[in-house]
Amino acid sequence: MQQPNILLFILQVAGAASLLIWSVRLVRTGVERGFSVQLRQWLRRSSKSRLLAMSTGTGTAIFLQSSTAVAIMVSNFVSKGSISTLVGLAILLGADLGSAIVAQLLLVRQTFLVPLLLVVGVALFLRSEHGRTRKMGRILIGLSLIFVSLDMIRSAATPLIDSPGTVAAMQYLGNDLMAAFAIGAVFAWAVHSSVAAILLFVTLVAQGLLPATGAAAMVLGANLGGAFIAYILTLSSPVPARQMVVANLVLRGGGAAVVLIMFSRLDDPLSWLGTSPSQQTINLHLAFNFCLALVAMPFLGPFARLAETFLPDRPDPLAEMEGATALETTAIDNPRSALTASAREVLHIGEMIETMLRATGPLFHRWDDGTADAIRKKDAQVKNRHQKLKLFLAQMNRGGLDEDNSRKLHELANIAANLEAASDSISRNLTDLARRLNAEGVTFSEQGSQEISDFHDRVLTNVQLGLNVLMTQNPDAARELVAAKEKVRSVEQNLQREHLGRLRQGLVESIETSSIHQETLRVLKQINTSFSIIGYPILSETGDLLASRLAREDVK
């Protein structure tokens, strides 16, 4: 019998694994770009109970096909105080379960799925004029490529089933569970996707190449590696977010290690999980995360407090450097360096305004004088920075610039002026509206409060997108930012109509807060418009703007 080519096998599996990793990312980014606002709102609403938080985490991970992506989103909420560490930990446990469900769904083998998903996905992506529909096409294409990559792995592994050398190597992993556990953890961390890692392991065991015991240990290791990904990605996050991620790492990674030790002491630990080795392996992943969530749920409070004890929140030693500026007078004579420094200063101003906007949300639910004072002080800092920036740009302009640099200077000046206007809207208007709500002793109706919170989240998401565009100058992101301006305008009009409908119904809470409700929506829309200006110079340069309107998708 001809011996299989090991190098060819490694190349084929590496190519298939690369396609699998990229396909999972394709699906995740499609969901993030098309439905990020809805996911943020869904996660924020989950703080009412632990069970709801866990269910929300499960659903979000299924949509994103990644518990790590959920961890990053939730860490932003926790770091800003929108949700507690305890609720965030419940969401992460649910997200771990959701990623296990995703792995189950993606192992379904139906021959018609690949061509069907490709045809529909490509048609939606190429023919649709709407951004969200195109994102749906991207998701379907990603799903089809996941199935293609798994078939590639199966085809590559088939010739090696009868290879003595390959069988011996795989049998070693079946006997050395600690080595298999470590390999699974490292691989999941290296590819930044526990879903992709587990799909690869289960496919290898289904082909008879990897023993079930070795695959089970690698799957448990992938759970540790998957939790470690979020830990690495949040190392620079505020302490509350890291407390949540560390607690999840201890629960998921420690739980996986405990199960591995238990399995090493049993003769046939997988028999109750299915009839075939592949079923046993994938069912172990699901059963582990389900049982972990079930067992840990009543003890989330003590775990959260333990994380706070071992990872205390300390004052930021760099806070005193907040007033430092990126502007250097020595760079005035070098237009390129001066414009780069100016862009960095504009970005920092935008980040300060994002912090202000994020802080205003809770004020509409519970007034806090300290937060309001902090917002006013931050606005004063923004105005001071903007004034220095204007003087810096004016000094540059006096030195004589070529046409290109002059255009960039005026674009930065226009963006900075709009951002300063947004800061003023937050400090003067938005904060005062929240103060009026508290001073008059009235509250929004339940539906009205939900609408304000959701609209605030939508605008905050666009603010973050605007800062990303300012930093990367990416035309696709700029196009998305400008398109989001029209979406916000449409949503604001719909919410105003919804409010008028409640007034016609005679709802007392809506009548009492009518002017505050309508003015809050209007101010948030203005803030969104101020940040959407960031995308216009980029799209004007690429030809994506027709007059003052975004060019049609099919013109590009």
C-alpha positions as CSV (number, residue, x, y, z in Angstrom):
1,M,0.0,0.0,0.0
2,Q,1.3,3.4,-0.9
3,Q,2.1,5.5,2.1
4,P,0.3,8.9,2.3
5,N,2.3,12.1,1.8
6,I,2.5,13.6,5.3
7,L,3.6,17.0,4.0
8,L,0.7,17.1,1.6
9,F,-1.7,16.2,4.5
10,I,-0.2,18.9,6.7
11,L,-0.6,21.5,3.9
12,Q,-4.2,20.4,3.1
13,V,-5.3,20.5,6.8
14,A,-3.5,23.8,7.3
15,G,-5.3,25.3,4.3
16,A,-8.6,23.8,5.5
17,A,-8.1,25.1,9.0
18,S,-7.2,28.5,7.7
19,L,-10.4,28.6,5.7
20,L,-12.3,27.5,8.7
21,I,-10.9,30.2,10.9
22,W,-11.5,32.9,8.3
23,S,-15.0,31.6,7.6
24,V,-16.0,31.8,11.3
25,R,-14.6,35.3,11.4
26,L,-16.5,36.2,8.3
27,V,-19.8,35.2,9.9
28,R,-18.9,37.0,13.2
29,T,-18.0,40.3,11.5
30,G,-21.1,40.1,9.3
31,V,-23.2,39.9,12.4
32,E,-21.3,42.6,14.3
33,R,-21.5,45.1,11.4
34,G,-25.1,44.4,10.5
35,F,-26.7,43.9,13.9
36,S,-24.3,45.5,16.5
37,V,-26.9,48.0,17.7
38,Q,-29.5,45.3,18.3
39,L,-27.0,43.1,20.1
40,R,-25.9,46.0,22.3
41,Q,-29.5,46.7,23.3
42,W,-30.2,43.1,23.9
43,L,-27.2,42.7,26.2
44,R,-28.0,45.9,28.1
45,R,-31.5,44.8,28.8
46,S,-30.3,41.5,30.3
47,S,-29.4,43.0,33.8
48,K,-32.9,42.2,35.3
49,S,-32.0,38.7,36.4
50,R,-29.1,36.1,36.2
51,L,-31.2,33.7,34.1
52,L,-32.1,36.4,31.6
53,A,-28.5,37.5,31.4
54,M,-27.3,33.9,30.8
55,S,-30.0,33.4,28.1
56,T,-29.0,36.7,26.5
57,G,-25.4,35.6,26.4
58,T,-26.3,32.3,24.9
59,G,-28.4,33.9,22.1
60,T,-25.8,36.5,21.3
61,A,-23.0,34.0,21.1
62,I,-25.1,31.9,18.7
63,F,-25.5,35.0,16.5
64,L,-21.9,36.0,16.7
65,Q,-20.6,32.4,16.6
66,S,-18.0,33.5,19.3
67,S,-18.1,33.7,23.0
68,T,-15.0,35.9,22.8
69,A,-16.8,38.6,20.8
70,V,-19.5,38.6,23.5
71,A,-16.9,39.0,26.2
72,I,-15.4,42.0,24.4
73,M,-18.9,43.6,24.0
74,V,-19.8,42.9,27.6
75,S,-16.5,44.2,29.0
76,N,-17.3,47.6,27.5
77,F,-20.6,47.7,29.5
78,V,-19.0,46.5,32.7
79,S,-16.1,48.9,32.4
80,K,-18.5,51.9,32.1
81,G,-20.8,50.7,34.8
82,S,-23.7,49.9,32.6
83,I,-24.0,46.4,34.0
84,S,-22.5,44.8,37.1
85,T,-19.6,42.3,37.2
86,L,-22.1,39.7,38.4
87,V,-24.5,40.2,35.5
88,G,-21.5,40.3,33.0
89,L,-20.3,37.0,34.4
90,A,-23.7,35.4,33.9
91,I,-23.7,36.6,30.3
92,L,-20.3,35.1,29.7
93,L,-21.4,31.7,31.1
94,G,-24.3,31.9,28.7
95,A,-22.0,32.8,25.8
96,D,-19.8,29.8,26.5
97,L,-22.9,27.6,26.2
98,G,-24.0,29.5,23.1
99,S,-20.6,28.8,21.4
100,A,-21.1,25.1,22.2
101,I,-24.5,25.1,20.6
102,V,-23.0,26.7,17.5
103,A,-20.4,23.9,17.2
104,Q,-23.3,21.4,17.3
105,L,-25.2,23.2,14.6
106,L,-22.2,23.6,12.3
107,L,-21.5,19.9,12.3
108,V,-24.8,19.1,10.5
109,R,-24.0,17.5,7.2
110,Q,-26.5,18.2,4.4
111,T,-25.2,18.2,0.8
112,F,-27.6,20.8,-0.4
113,L,-26.6,23.4,2.2
114,V,-23.3,24.5,0.7
115,P,-24.6,25.4,-2.8
116,L,-27.8,26.8,-1.4
117,L,-26.0,29.1,1.1
118,L,-23.5,30.2,-1.6
119,V,-26.1,31.0,-4.2
120,V,-28.3,33.0,-1.8
121,G,-25.4,34.6,0.0
122,V,-23.6,35.8,-3.2
123,A,-26.9,37.1,-4.6
124,L,-27.7,39.1,-1.5
125,F,-24.1,40.5,-1.3
126,L,-23.8,41.5,-4.9
127,R,-27.3,42.6,-5.8
128,S,-28.6,44.3,-2.7
129,E,-28.4,48.0,-2.2
130,H,-29.0,47.9,1.5
131,G,-26.0,47.5,3.9
132,R,-27.8,45.1,6.3
133,T,-28.9,42.8,3.5
134,R,-25.3,42.7,2.2
135,K,-24.2,41.7,5.7
136,M,-26.7,38.9,5.7
137,G,-25.2,37.7,2.4
138,R,-21.7,37.9,4.0
139,I,-23.0,35.7,6.9
140,L,-24.4,33.1,4.5
141,I,-21.2,33.0,2.5
142,G,-19.3,32.5,5.7
143,L,-21.5,29.6,6.8
144,S,-21.1,27.9,3.5
145,L,-17.3,28.2,3.6
146,I,-17.4,26.6,7.1
147,F,-19.0,23.5,5.7
148,V,-16.6,23.5,2.7
149,S,-13.6,23.7,5.1
150,L,-14.9,20.8,7.2
151,D,-15.3,18.7,4.0
152,M,-11.7,19.6,3.1
153,I,-10.5,18.3,6.4
154,R,-12.4,15.1,6.0
155,S,-11.0,14.6,2.5
156,A,-7.5,15.3,3.7
157,A,-7.7,12.9,6.6
158,T,-9.2,9.9,4.7
159,P,-5.8,8.6,3.2
160,L,-4.1,8.7,6.6
161,I,-6.5,6.5,8.5
162,D,-4.5,3.4,7.6
163,S,-1.1,5.1,8.1
164,P,0.8,3.4,11.0
165,G,2.8,6.5,11.8
166,T,-0.3,8.8,11.9
167,V,-2.3,6.3,14.0
168,A,0.6,5.9,16.4
169,A,0.9,9.7,16.9
170,M,-2.8,10.1,17.4
171,Q,-3.0,7.1,19.8
172,Y,-0.3,8.9,21.9
173,L,-2.7,11.8,22.3
174,G,-5.4,9.3,23.4
175,N,-3.1,8.0,26.1
176,D,-1.5,11.3,27.2
177,L,-4.5,13.4,28.2
178,M,-2.5,16.2,29.7
179,A,-0.6,16.7,26.4
180,A,-3.8,16.6,24.4
181,F,-5.4,19.1,26.9
182,A,-2.4,21.5,26.5
183,I,-2.5,21.2,22.7
184,G,-6.2,21.9,22.6
185,A,-5.8,25.0,24.8
186,V,-2.8,26.4,22.8
187,F,-4.5,25.7,19.4
188,A,-7.7,27.4,20.4
189,W,-5.8,30.4,21.7
190,A,-3.6,30.5,18.6
191,V,-6.5,30.6,16.2
192,H,-8.5,32.9,18.5
193,S,-11.6,30.7,18.0
194,S,-12.6,27.9,20.3
195,V,-15.5,27.1,17.8
196,A,-13.0,26.6,14.9
197,A,-10.7,24.5,17.1
198,I,-13.5,22.2,18.3
199,L,-14.9,21.7,14.8
200,L,-11.4,20.7,13.7
201,F,-11.0,18.2,16.6
202,V,-14.4,16.6,16.1
203,T,-13.9,16.3,12.4
204,L,-10.6,14.5,13.0
205,V,-12.2,12.0,15.4
206,A,-15.1,11.5,13.1
207,Q,-12.6,10.4,10.4
208,G,-11.1,7.8,12.8
209,L,-7.8,9.7,12.9
210,L,-8.0,10.9,16.6
211,P,-9.2,8.7,19.5
212,A,-12.2,9.9,21.4
213,T,-10.4,10.2,24.7
214,G,-7.7,12.4,23.1
215,A,-10.3,14.5,21.3
216,A,-12.2,14.9,24.6
217,A,-9.1,16.2,26.3
218,M,-8.4,18.6,23.4
219,V,-12.0,19.9,23.6
220,L,-11.6,20.5,27.3
221,G,-8.4,22.3,26.6
222,A,-10.1,24.4,23.9
223,N,-12.5,25.6,26.6
224,L,-9.5,26.9,28.6
225,G,-7.9,28.4,25.5
226,G,-11.1,30.1,24.5
227,A,-11.5,31.7,27.9
228,F,-7.8,32.8,27.8
229,I,-8.4,34.6,24.5
230,A,-10.8,37.1,26.2
231,Y,-8.3,37.5,29.1
232,I,-5.5,38.5,26.7
233,L,-7.8,40.9,24.7
234,T,-9.0,42.7,27.8
235,L,-5.6,43.2,29.6
236,S,-5.7,46.9,28.9
237,S,-9.4,47.2,29.9
238,P,-10.5,48.8,33.2
239,V,-10.3,46.7,36.3
240,P,-14.1,45.8,36.6
241,A,-14.1,44.3,33.1
242,R,-11.0,42.3,33.8
243,Q,-12.5,41.0,37.1
244,M,-15.4,39.6,35.1
245,V,-13.1,38.0,32.4
246,V,-10.8,36.5,35.1
247,A,-13.7,35.0,37.0
248,N,-14.9,33.4,33.7
249,L,-11.4,32.1,33.0
250,V,-11.2,30.5,36.4
251,L,-14.6,28.9,36.1
252,R,-14.3,27.7,32.6
253,G,-10.6,26.8,32.6
254,G,-10.7,25.4,36.1
255,G,-13.8,23.5,35.4
256,A,-12.2,21.9,32.3
257,A,-9.2,20.9,34.3
258,V,-11.4,19.3,37.0
259,V,-13.4,17.3,34.4
260,L,-10.1,16.2,32.8
261,I,-8.8,14.8,36.1
262,M,-12.2,13.0,36.7
263,F,-12.1,11.5,33.2
264,S,-8.5,10.3,33.7
265,R,-9.7,8.2,36.7
266,L,-12.6,6.5,34.8
267,D,-12.5,3.6,32.5
268,D,-15.1,4.6,29.9
269,P,-16.1,8.2,30.7
270,L,-17.7,9.1,27.3
271,S,-20.1,6.2,26.7
272,W,-23.1,8.0,28.1
273,L,-22.6,10.9,25.7
274,G,-23.4,9.2,22.4
275,T,-22.9,6.1,20.3
276,S,-20.1,7.3,18.0
277,P,-16.8,8.9,19.0
278,S,-17.6,12.2,17.2
279,Q,-21.0,12.4,19.0
280,Q,-19.4,11.8,22.3
281,T,-16.8,14.5,21.7
282,I,-19.1,17.2,20.6
283,N,-21.7,16.3,23.2
284,L,-19.1,16.6,25.9
285,H,-18.4,20.2,24.9
286,L,-22.1,21.0,25.1
287,A,-22.7,19.1,28.4
288,F,-19.6,20.6,30.0
289,N,-20.7,24.2,29.3
290,F,-24.3,23.5,30.2
291,C,-23.4,21.9,33.5
292,L,-20.8,24.7,34.3
293,A,-23.5,27.4,33.8
294,L,-26.0,25.4,35.9
295,V,-23.6,24.7,38.8
296,A,-22.0,28.2,38.8
297,M,-25.1,30.3,38.5
298,P,-26.1,30.3,42.2
299,F,-22.5,31.2,43.2
300,L,-21.9,34.1,40.9
301,G,-22.0,36.6,43.7
302,P,-19.2,35.0,45.7
303,F,-17.1,34.5,42.5
304,A,-17.6,38.2,41.6
305,R,-16.6,39.3,45.1
306,L,-13.6,37.0,45.0
307,A,-12.5,38.5,41.7
308,E,-12.8,42.0,43.2
309,T,-10.7,40.9,46.2
310,F,-7.8,39.4,44.1
311,L,-8.0,42.1,41.4
312,P,-8.9,45.3,43.3
313,D,-9.7,48.5,41.4
314,R,-6.9,51.0,41.9
315,P,-6.7,54.6,40.8
316,D,-5.2,55.1,37.4
317,P,-1.6,56.4,37.8
318,L,-1.9,58.0,34.3
319,A,-5.0,60.0,35.1
320,E,-3.0,63.1,36.0
321,M,-1.6,63.0,32.4
322,E,-5.0,63.4,30.9
323,G,-4.4,67.1,30.1
324,A,-1.3,66.2,28.0
325,T,-1.8,67.4,24.4
326,A,-0.6,65.8,21.1
327,L,0.1,69.3,19.7
328,E,3.8,70.2,19.4
329,T,4.8,73.7,18.4
330,T,8.1,72.4,17.1
331,A,6.1,70.5,14.4
332,I,4.6,73.6,12.9
333,D,7.3,73.9,10.2
334,N,6.6,70.3,9.1
335,P,3.1,70.2,7.7
336,R,2.8,66.5,7.6
337,S,3.9,66.0,11.3
338,A,1.7,68.9,12.3
339,L,-1.4,67.5,10.6
340,T,-0.7,64.1,12.1
341,A,-0.5,65.7,15.6
342,S,-3.7,67.6,14.9
343,A,-5.5,64.4,13.9
344,R,-4.4,62.7,17.1
345,E,-5.7,65.7,19.1
346,V,-9.1,65.5,17.3
347,L,-9.2,61.8,18.1
348,H,-8.6,62.4,21.7
349,I,-11.3,65.1,21.8
350,G,-13.7,62.6,20.3
351,E,-12.8,60.0,22.9
352,M,-13.5,62.5,25.7
353,I,-16.9,63.2,24.2
354,E,-17.6,59.5,23.9
355,T,-17.0,59.2,27.7
356,M,-19.3,62.1,28.3
357,L,-22.1,60.6,26.2
358,R,-21.8,57.2,27.8
359,A,-22.1,58.8,31.3
360,T,-25.3,60.6,30.4
361,G,-27.3,57.4,29.9
362,P,-27.7,56.4,33.5
363,L,-28.6,60.0,34.5
364,F,-32.1,59.5,32.9
365,H,-32.7,56.6,35.3
366,R,-31.0,57.9,38.4
367,W,-29.7,61.4,38.8
368,D,-26.2,61.8,40.2
369,D,-24.7,65.3,40.9
370,G,-21.2,63.9,40.8
371,T,-21.6,62.5,37.3
372,A,-23.2,65.7,36.1
373,D,-20.3,67.8,37.5
374,A,-17.7,65.4,35.9
375,I,-19.5,65.9,32.5
376,R,-19.3,69.7,32.8
377,K,-15.6,69.5,33.7
378,K,-15.0,67.2,30.8
379,D,-16.8,69.7,28.5
380,A,-14.6,72.5,29.8
381,Q,-11.5,70.4,28.9
382,V,-12.9,69.7,25.4
383,K,-13.4,73.5,24.9
384,N,-9.9,74.2,26.1
385,R,-8.4,71.6,23.8
386,H,-10.5,72.8,20.8
387,Q,-9.3,76.4,21.4
388,K,-5.7,75.3,21.4
389,L,-6.2,73.2,18.3
390,K,-7.8,76.1,16.5
391,L,-4.8,78.3,17.3
392,F,-2.4,75.6,16.2
393,L,-4.2,75.1,12.9
394,A,-4.3,78.9,12.3
395,Q,-0.6,79.1,12.9
396,M,0.0,76.3,10.4
397,N,-2.2,78.1,7.8
398,R,-0.2,81.3,8.1
399,G,3.0,79.4,7.1
400,G,1.6,78.7,3.7
401,L,0.4,75.2,2.7
402,D,0.0,73.4,-0.6
403,E,-3.5,72.6,-1.8
404,D,-3.6,69.1,-0.4
405,N,-2.4,70.0,3.1
406,S,-4.7,73.0,3.2
407,R,-7.7,70.8,2.4
408,K,-6.8,68.4,5.1
409,L,-6.3,71.2,7.6
410,H,-9.8,72.6,6.9
411,E,-11.3,69.1,7.1
412,L,-9.8,68.6,10.6
413,A,-10.9,72.1,11.7
414,N,-14.5,71.3,10.5
415,I,-14.5,67.9,12.3
416,A,-13.2,69.5,15.5
417,A,-15.8,72.2,15.4
418,N,-18.6,69.6,15.0
419,L,-17.2,67.5,17.9
420,E,-17.0,70.6,20.1
421,A,-20.7,71.2,19.3
422,A,-21.5,67.6,20.3
423,S,-19.7,68.1,23.6
424,D,-21.7,71.3,24.2
425,S,-25.0,69.4,23.4
426,I,-24.1,66.7,25.9
427,S,-23.1,69.1,28.7
428,R,-25.7,71.8,28.3
429,N,-28.7,70.1,26.7
430,L,-28.6,66.3,27.4
431,T,-27.5,66.7,31.0
432,D,-30.0,69.5,31.7
433,L,-32.8,67.3,30.3
434,A,-31.9,64.6,32.7
435,R,-31.7,67.1,35.5
436,R,-35.2,68.4,34.6
437,L,-36.6,64.9,34.7
438,N,-35.2,64.5,38.3
439,A,-36.2,68.0,39.5
440,E,-39.8,67.7,38.3
441,G,-40.1,64.3,39.9
442,V,-41.4,62.6,36.7
443,T,-40.3,59.5,34.8
444,F,-40.6,58.3,31.3
445,S,-43.2,55.6,30.5
446,E,-41.8,52.1,30.4
447,Q,-41.8,52.1,26.6
448,G,-40.5,55.7,26.4
449,S,-37.6,54.9,28.7
450,Q,-36.8,51.8,26.6
451,E,-36.9,53.9,23.5
452,I,-34.5,56.6,24.9
453,S,-32.1,53.9,26.1
454,D,-32.1,52.1,22.8
455,F,-31.6,55.3,20.8
456,H,-28.8,56.4,23.2
457,D,-27.1,53.0,22.5
458,R,-27.5,53.5,18.8
459,V,-25.9,56.9,18.8
460,L,-23.1,55.7,21.1
461,T,-22.4,52.9,18.7
462,N,-22.1,55.4,15.8
463,V,-19.9,57.6,17.9
464,Q,-17.5,54.7,18.4
465,L,-17.7,54.0,14.6
466,G,-16.9,57.6,13.9
467,L,-13.8,57.5,16.1
468,N,-12.7,54.3,14.3
469,V,-13.1,56.0,10.9
470,L,-11.1,59.0,12.1
471,M,-8.3,56.7,13.2
472,T,-8.2,54.3,10.2
473,Q,-9.6,56.4,7.4
474,N,-11.3,53.3,6.0
475,P,-13.7,54.1,3.2
476,D,-16.0,51.1,3.9
477,A,-16.3,52.1,7.5
478,A,-16.9,55.8,6.5
479,R,-19.6,54.7,4.1
480,E,-21.2,52.7,7.0
481,L,-21.0,55.8,9.2
482,V,-22.7,58.2,6.8
483,A,-25.4,55.6,6.0
484,A,-26.0,55.3,9.7
485,K,-26.8,59.0,9.8
486,E,-29.8,58.4,7.6
487,K,-30.8,55.4,9.7
488,V,-30.7,57.5,12.9
489,R,-32.8,60.2,11.3
490,S,-35.4,57.6,10.3
491,V,-35.4,56.0,13.7
492,E,-35.8,59.3,15.4
493,Q,-38.8,60.2,13.3
494,N,-40.4,56.8,14.1
495,L,-39.8,57.3,17.8
496,Q,-41.3,60.7,17.7
497,R,-44.4,59.2,16.1
498,E,-44.5,56.5,18.7
499,H,-44.4,59.1,21.4
500,L,-47.3,61.1,19.8
501,G,-49.3,57.9,19.7
502,R,-48.9,57.5,23.5
503,L,-50.0,61.1,24.0
504,R,-53.2,60.4,22.0
505,Q,-53.8,57.5,24.2
506,G,-53.7,59.8,27.2
507,L,-50.8,58.0,28.9
508,V,-50.0,60.2,32.0
509,E,-46.3,59.5,32.1
510,S,-45.9,60.4,28.4
511,I,-47.8,63.6,28.9
512,E,-45.7,64.7,31.9
513,T,-42.4,64.0,30.1
514,S,-43.4,64.9,26.5
515,S,-41.1,67.9,26.0
516,I,-38.1,66.2,27.7
517,H,-38.6,63.0,25.7
518,Q,-38.9,64.7,22.3
519,E,-36.0,67.1,23.0
520,T,-33.7,64.2,24.2
521,L,-34.3,62.4,20.9
522,R,-33.5,65.6,19.0
523,V,-30.3,66.2,20.9
524,L,-29.1,62.7,20.4
525,K,-29.7,63.0,16.7
526,Q,-27.7,66.2,16.6
527,I,-24.8,64.4,18.4
528,N,-24.9,61.6,15.9
529,T,-24.8,64.1,13.0
530,S,-21.7,65.8,14.5
531,F,-19.8,62.5,14.4
532,S,-21.1,61.4,11.0
533,I,-19.3,64.5,9.6
534,I,-16.0,62.5,10.1
535,G,-16.9,60.2,7.1
536,Y,-17.7,62.9,4.5
537,P,-14.1,64.0,3.5
538,I,-13.1,60.3,3.0
539,L,-16.2,59.5,0.8
540,S,-15.8,62.8,-1.1
541,E,-12.3,61.8,-2.0
542,T,-13.3,58.3,-3.1
543,G,-16.3,59.6,-5.1
544,D,-18.9,57.9,-2.9
545,L,-20.8,61.1,-2.3
546,L,-23.2,62.5,-4.9
547,A,-23.9,66.1,-4.0
548,S,-24.8,65.8,-0.2
549,R,-26.1,62.3,-0.3
550,L,-24.3,58.9,-0.1
551,A,-23.9,57.3,-3.5
552,R,-26.0,54.3,-4.3
553,E,-24.5,51.0,-3.4
554,D,-24.4,49.8,-7.0
555,V,-22.6,52.9,-8.3
556,K,-19.5,51.9,-6.5
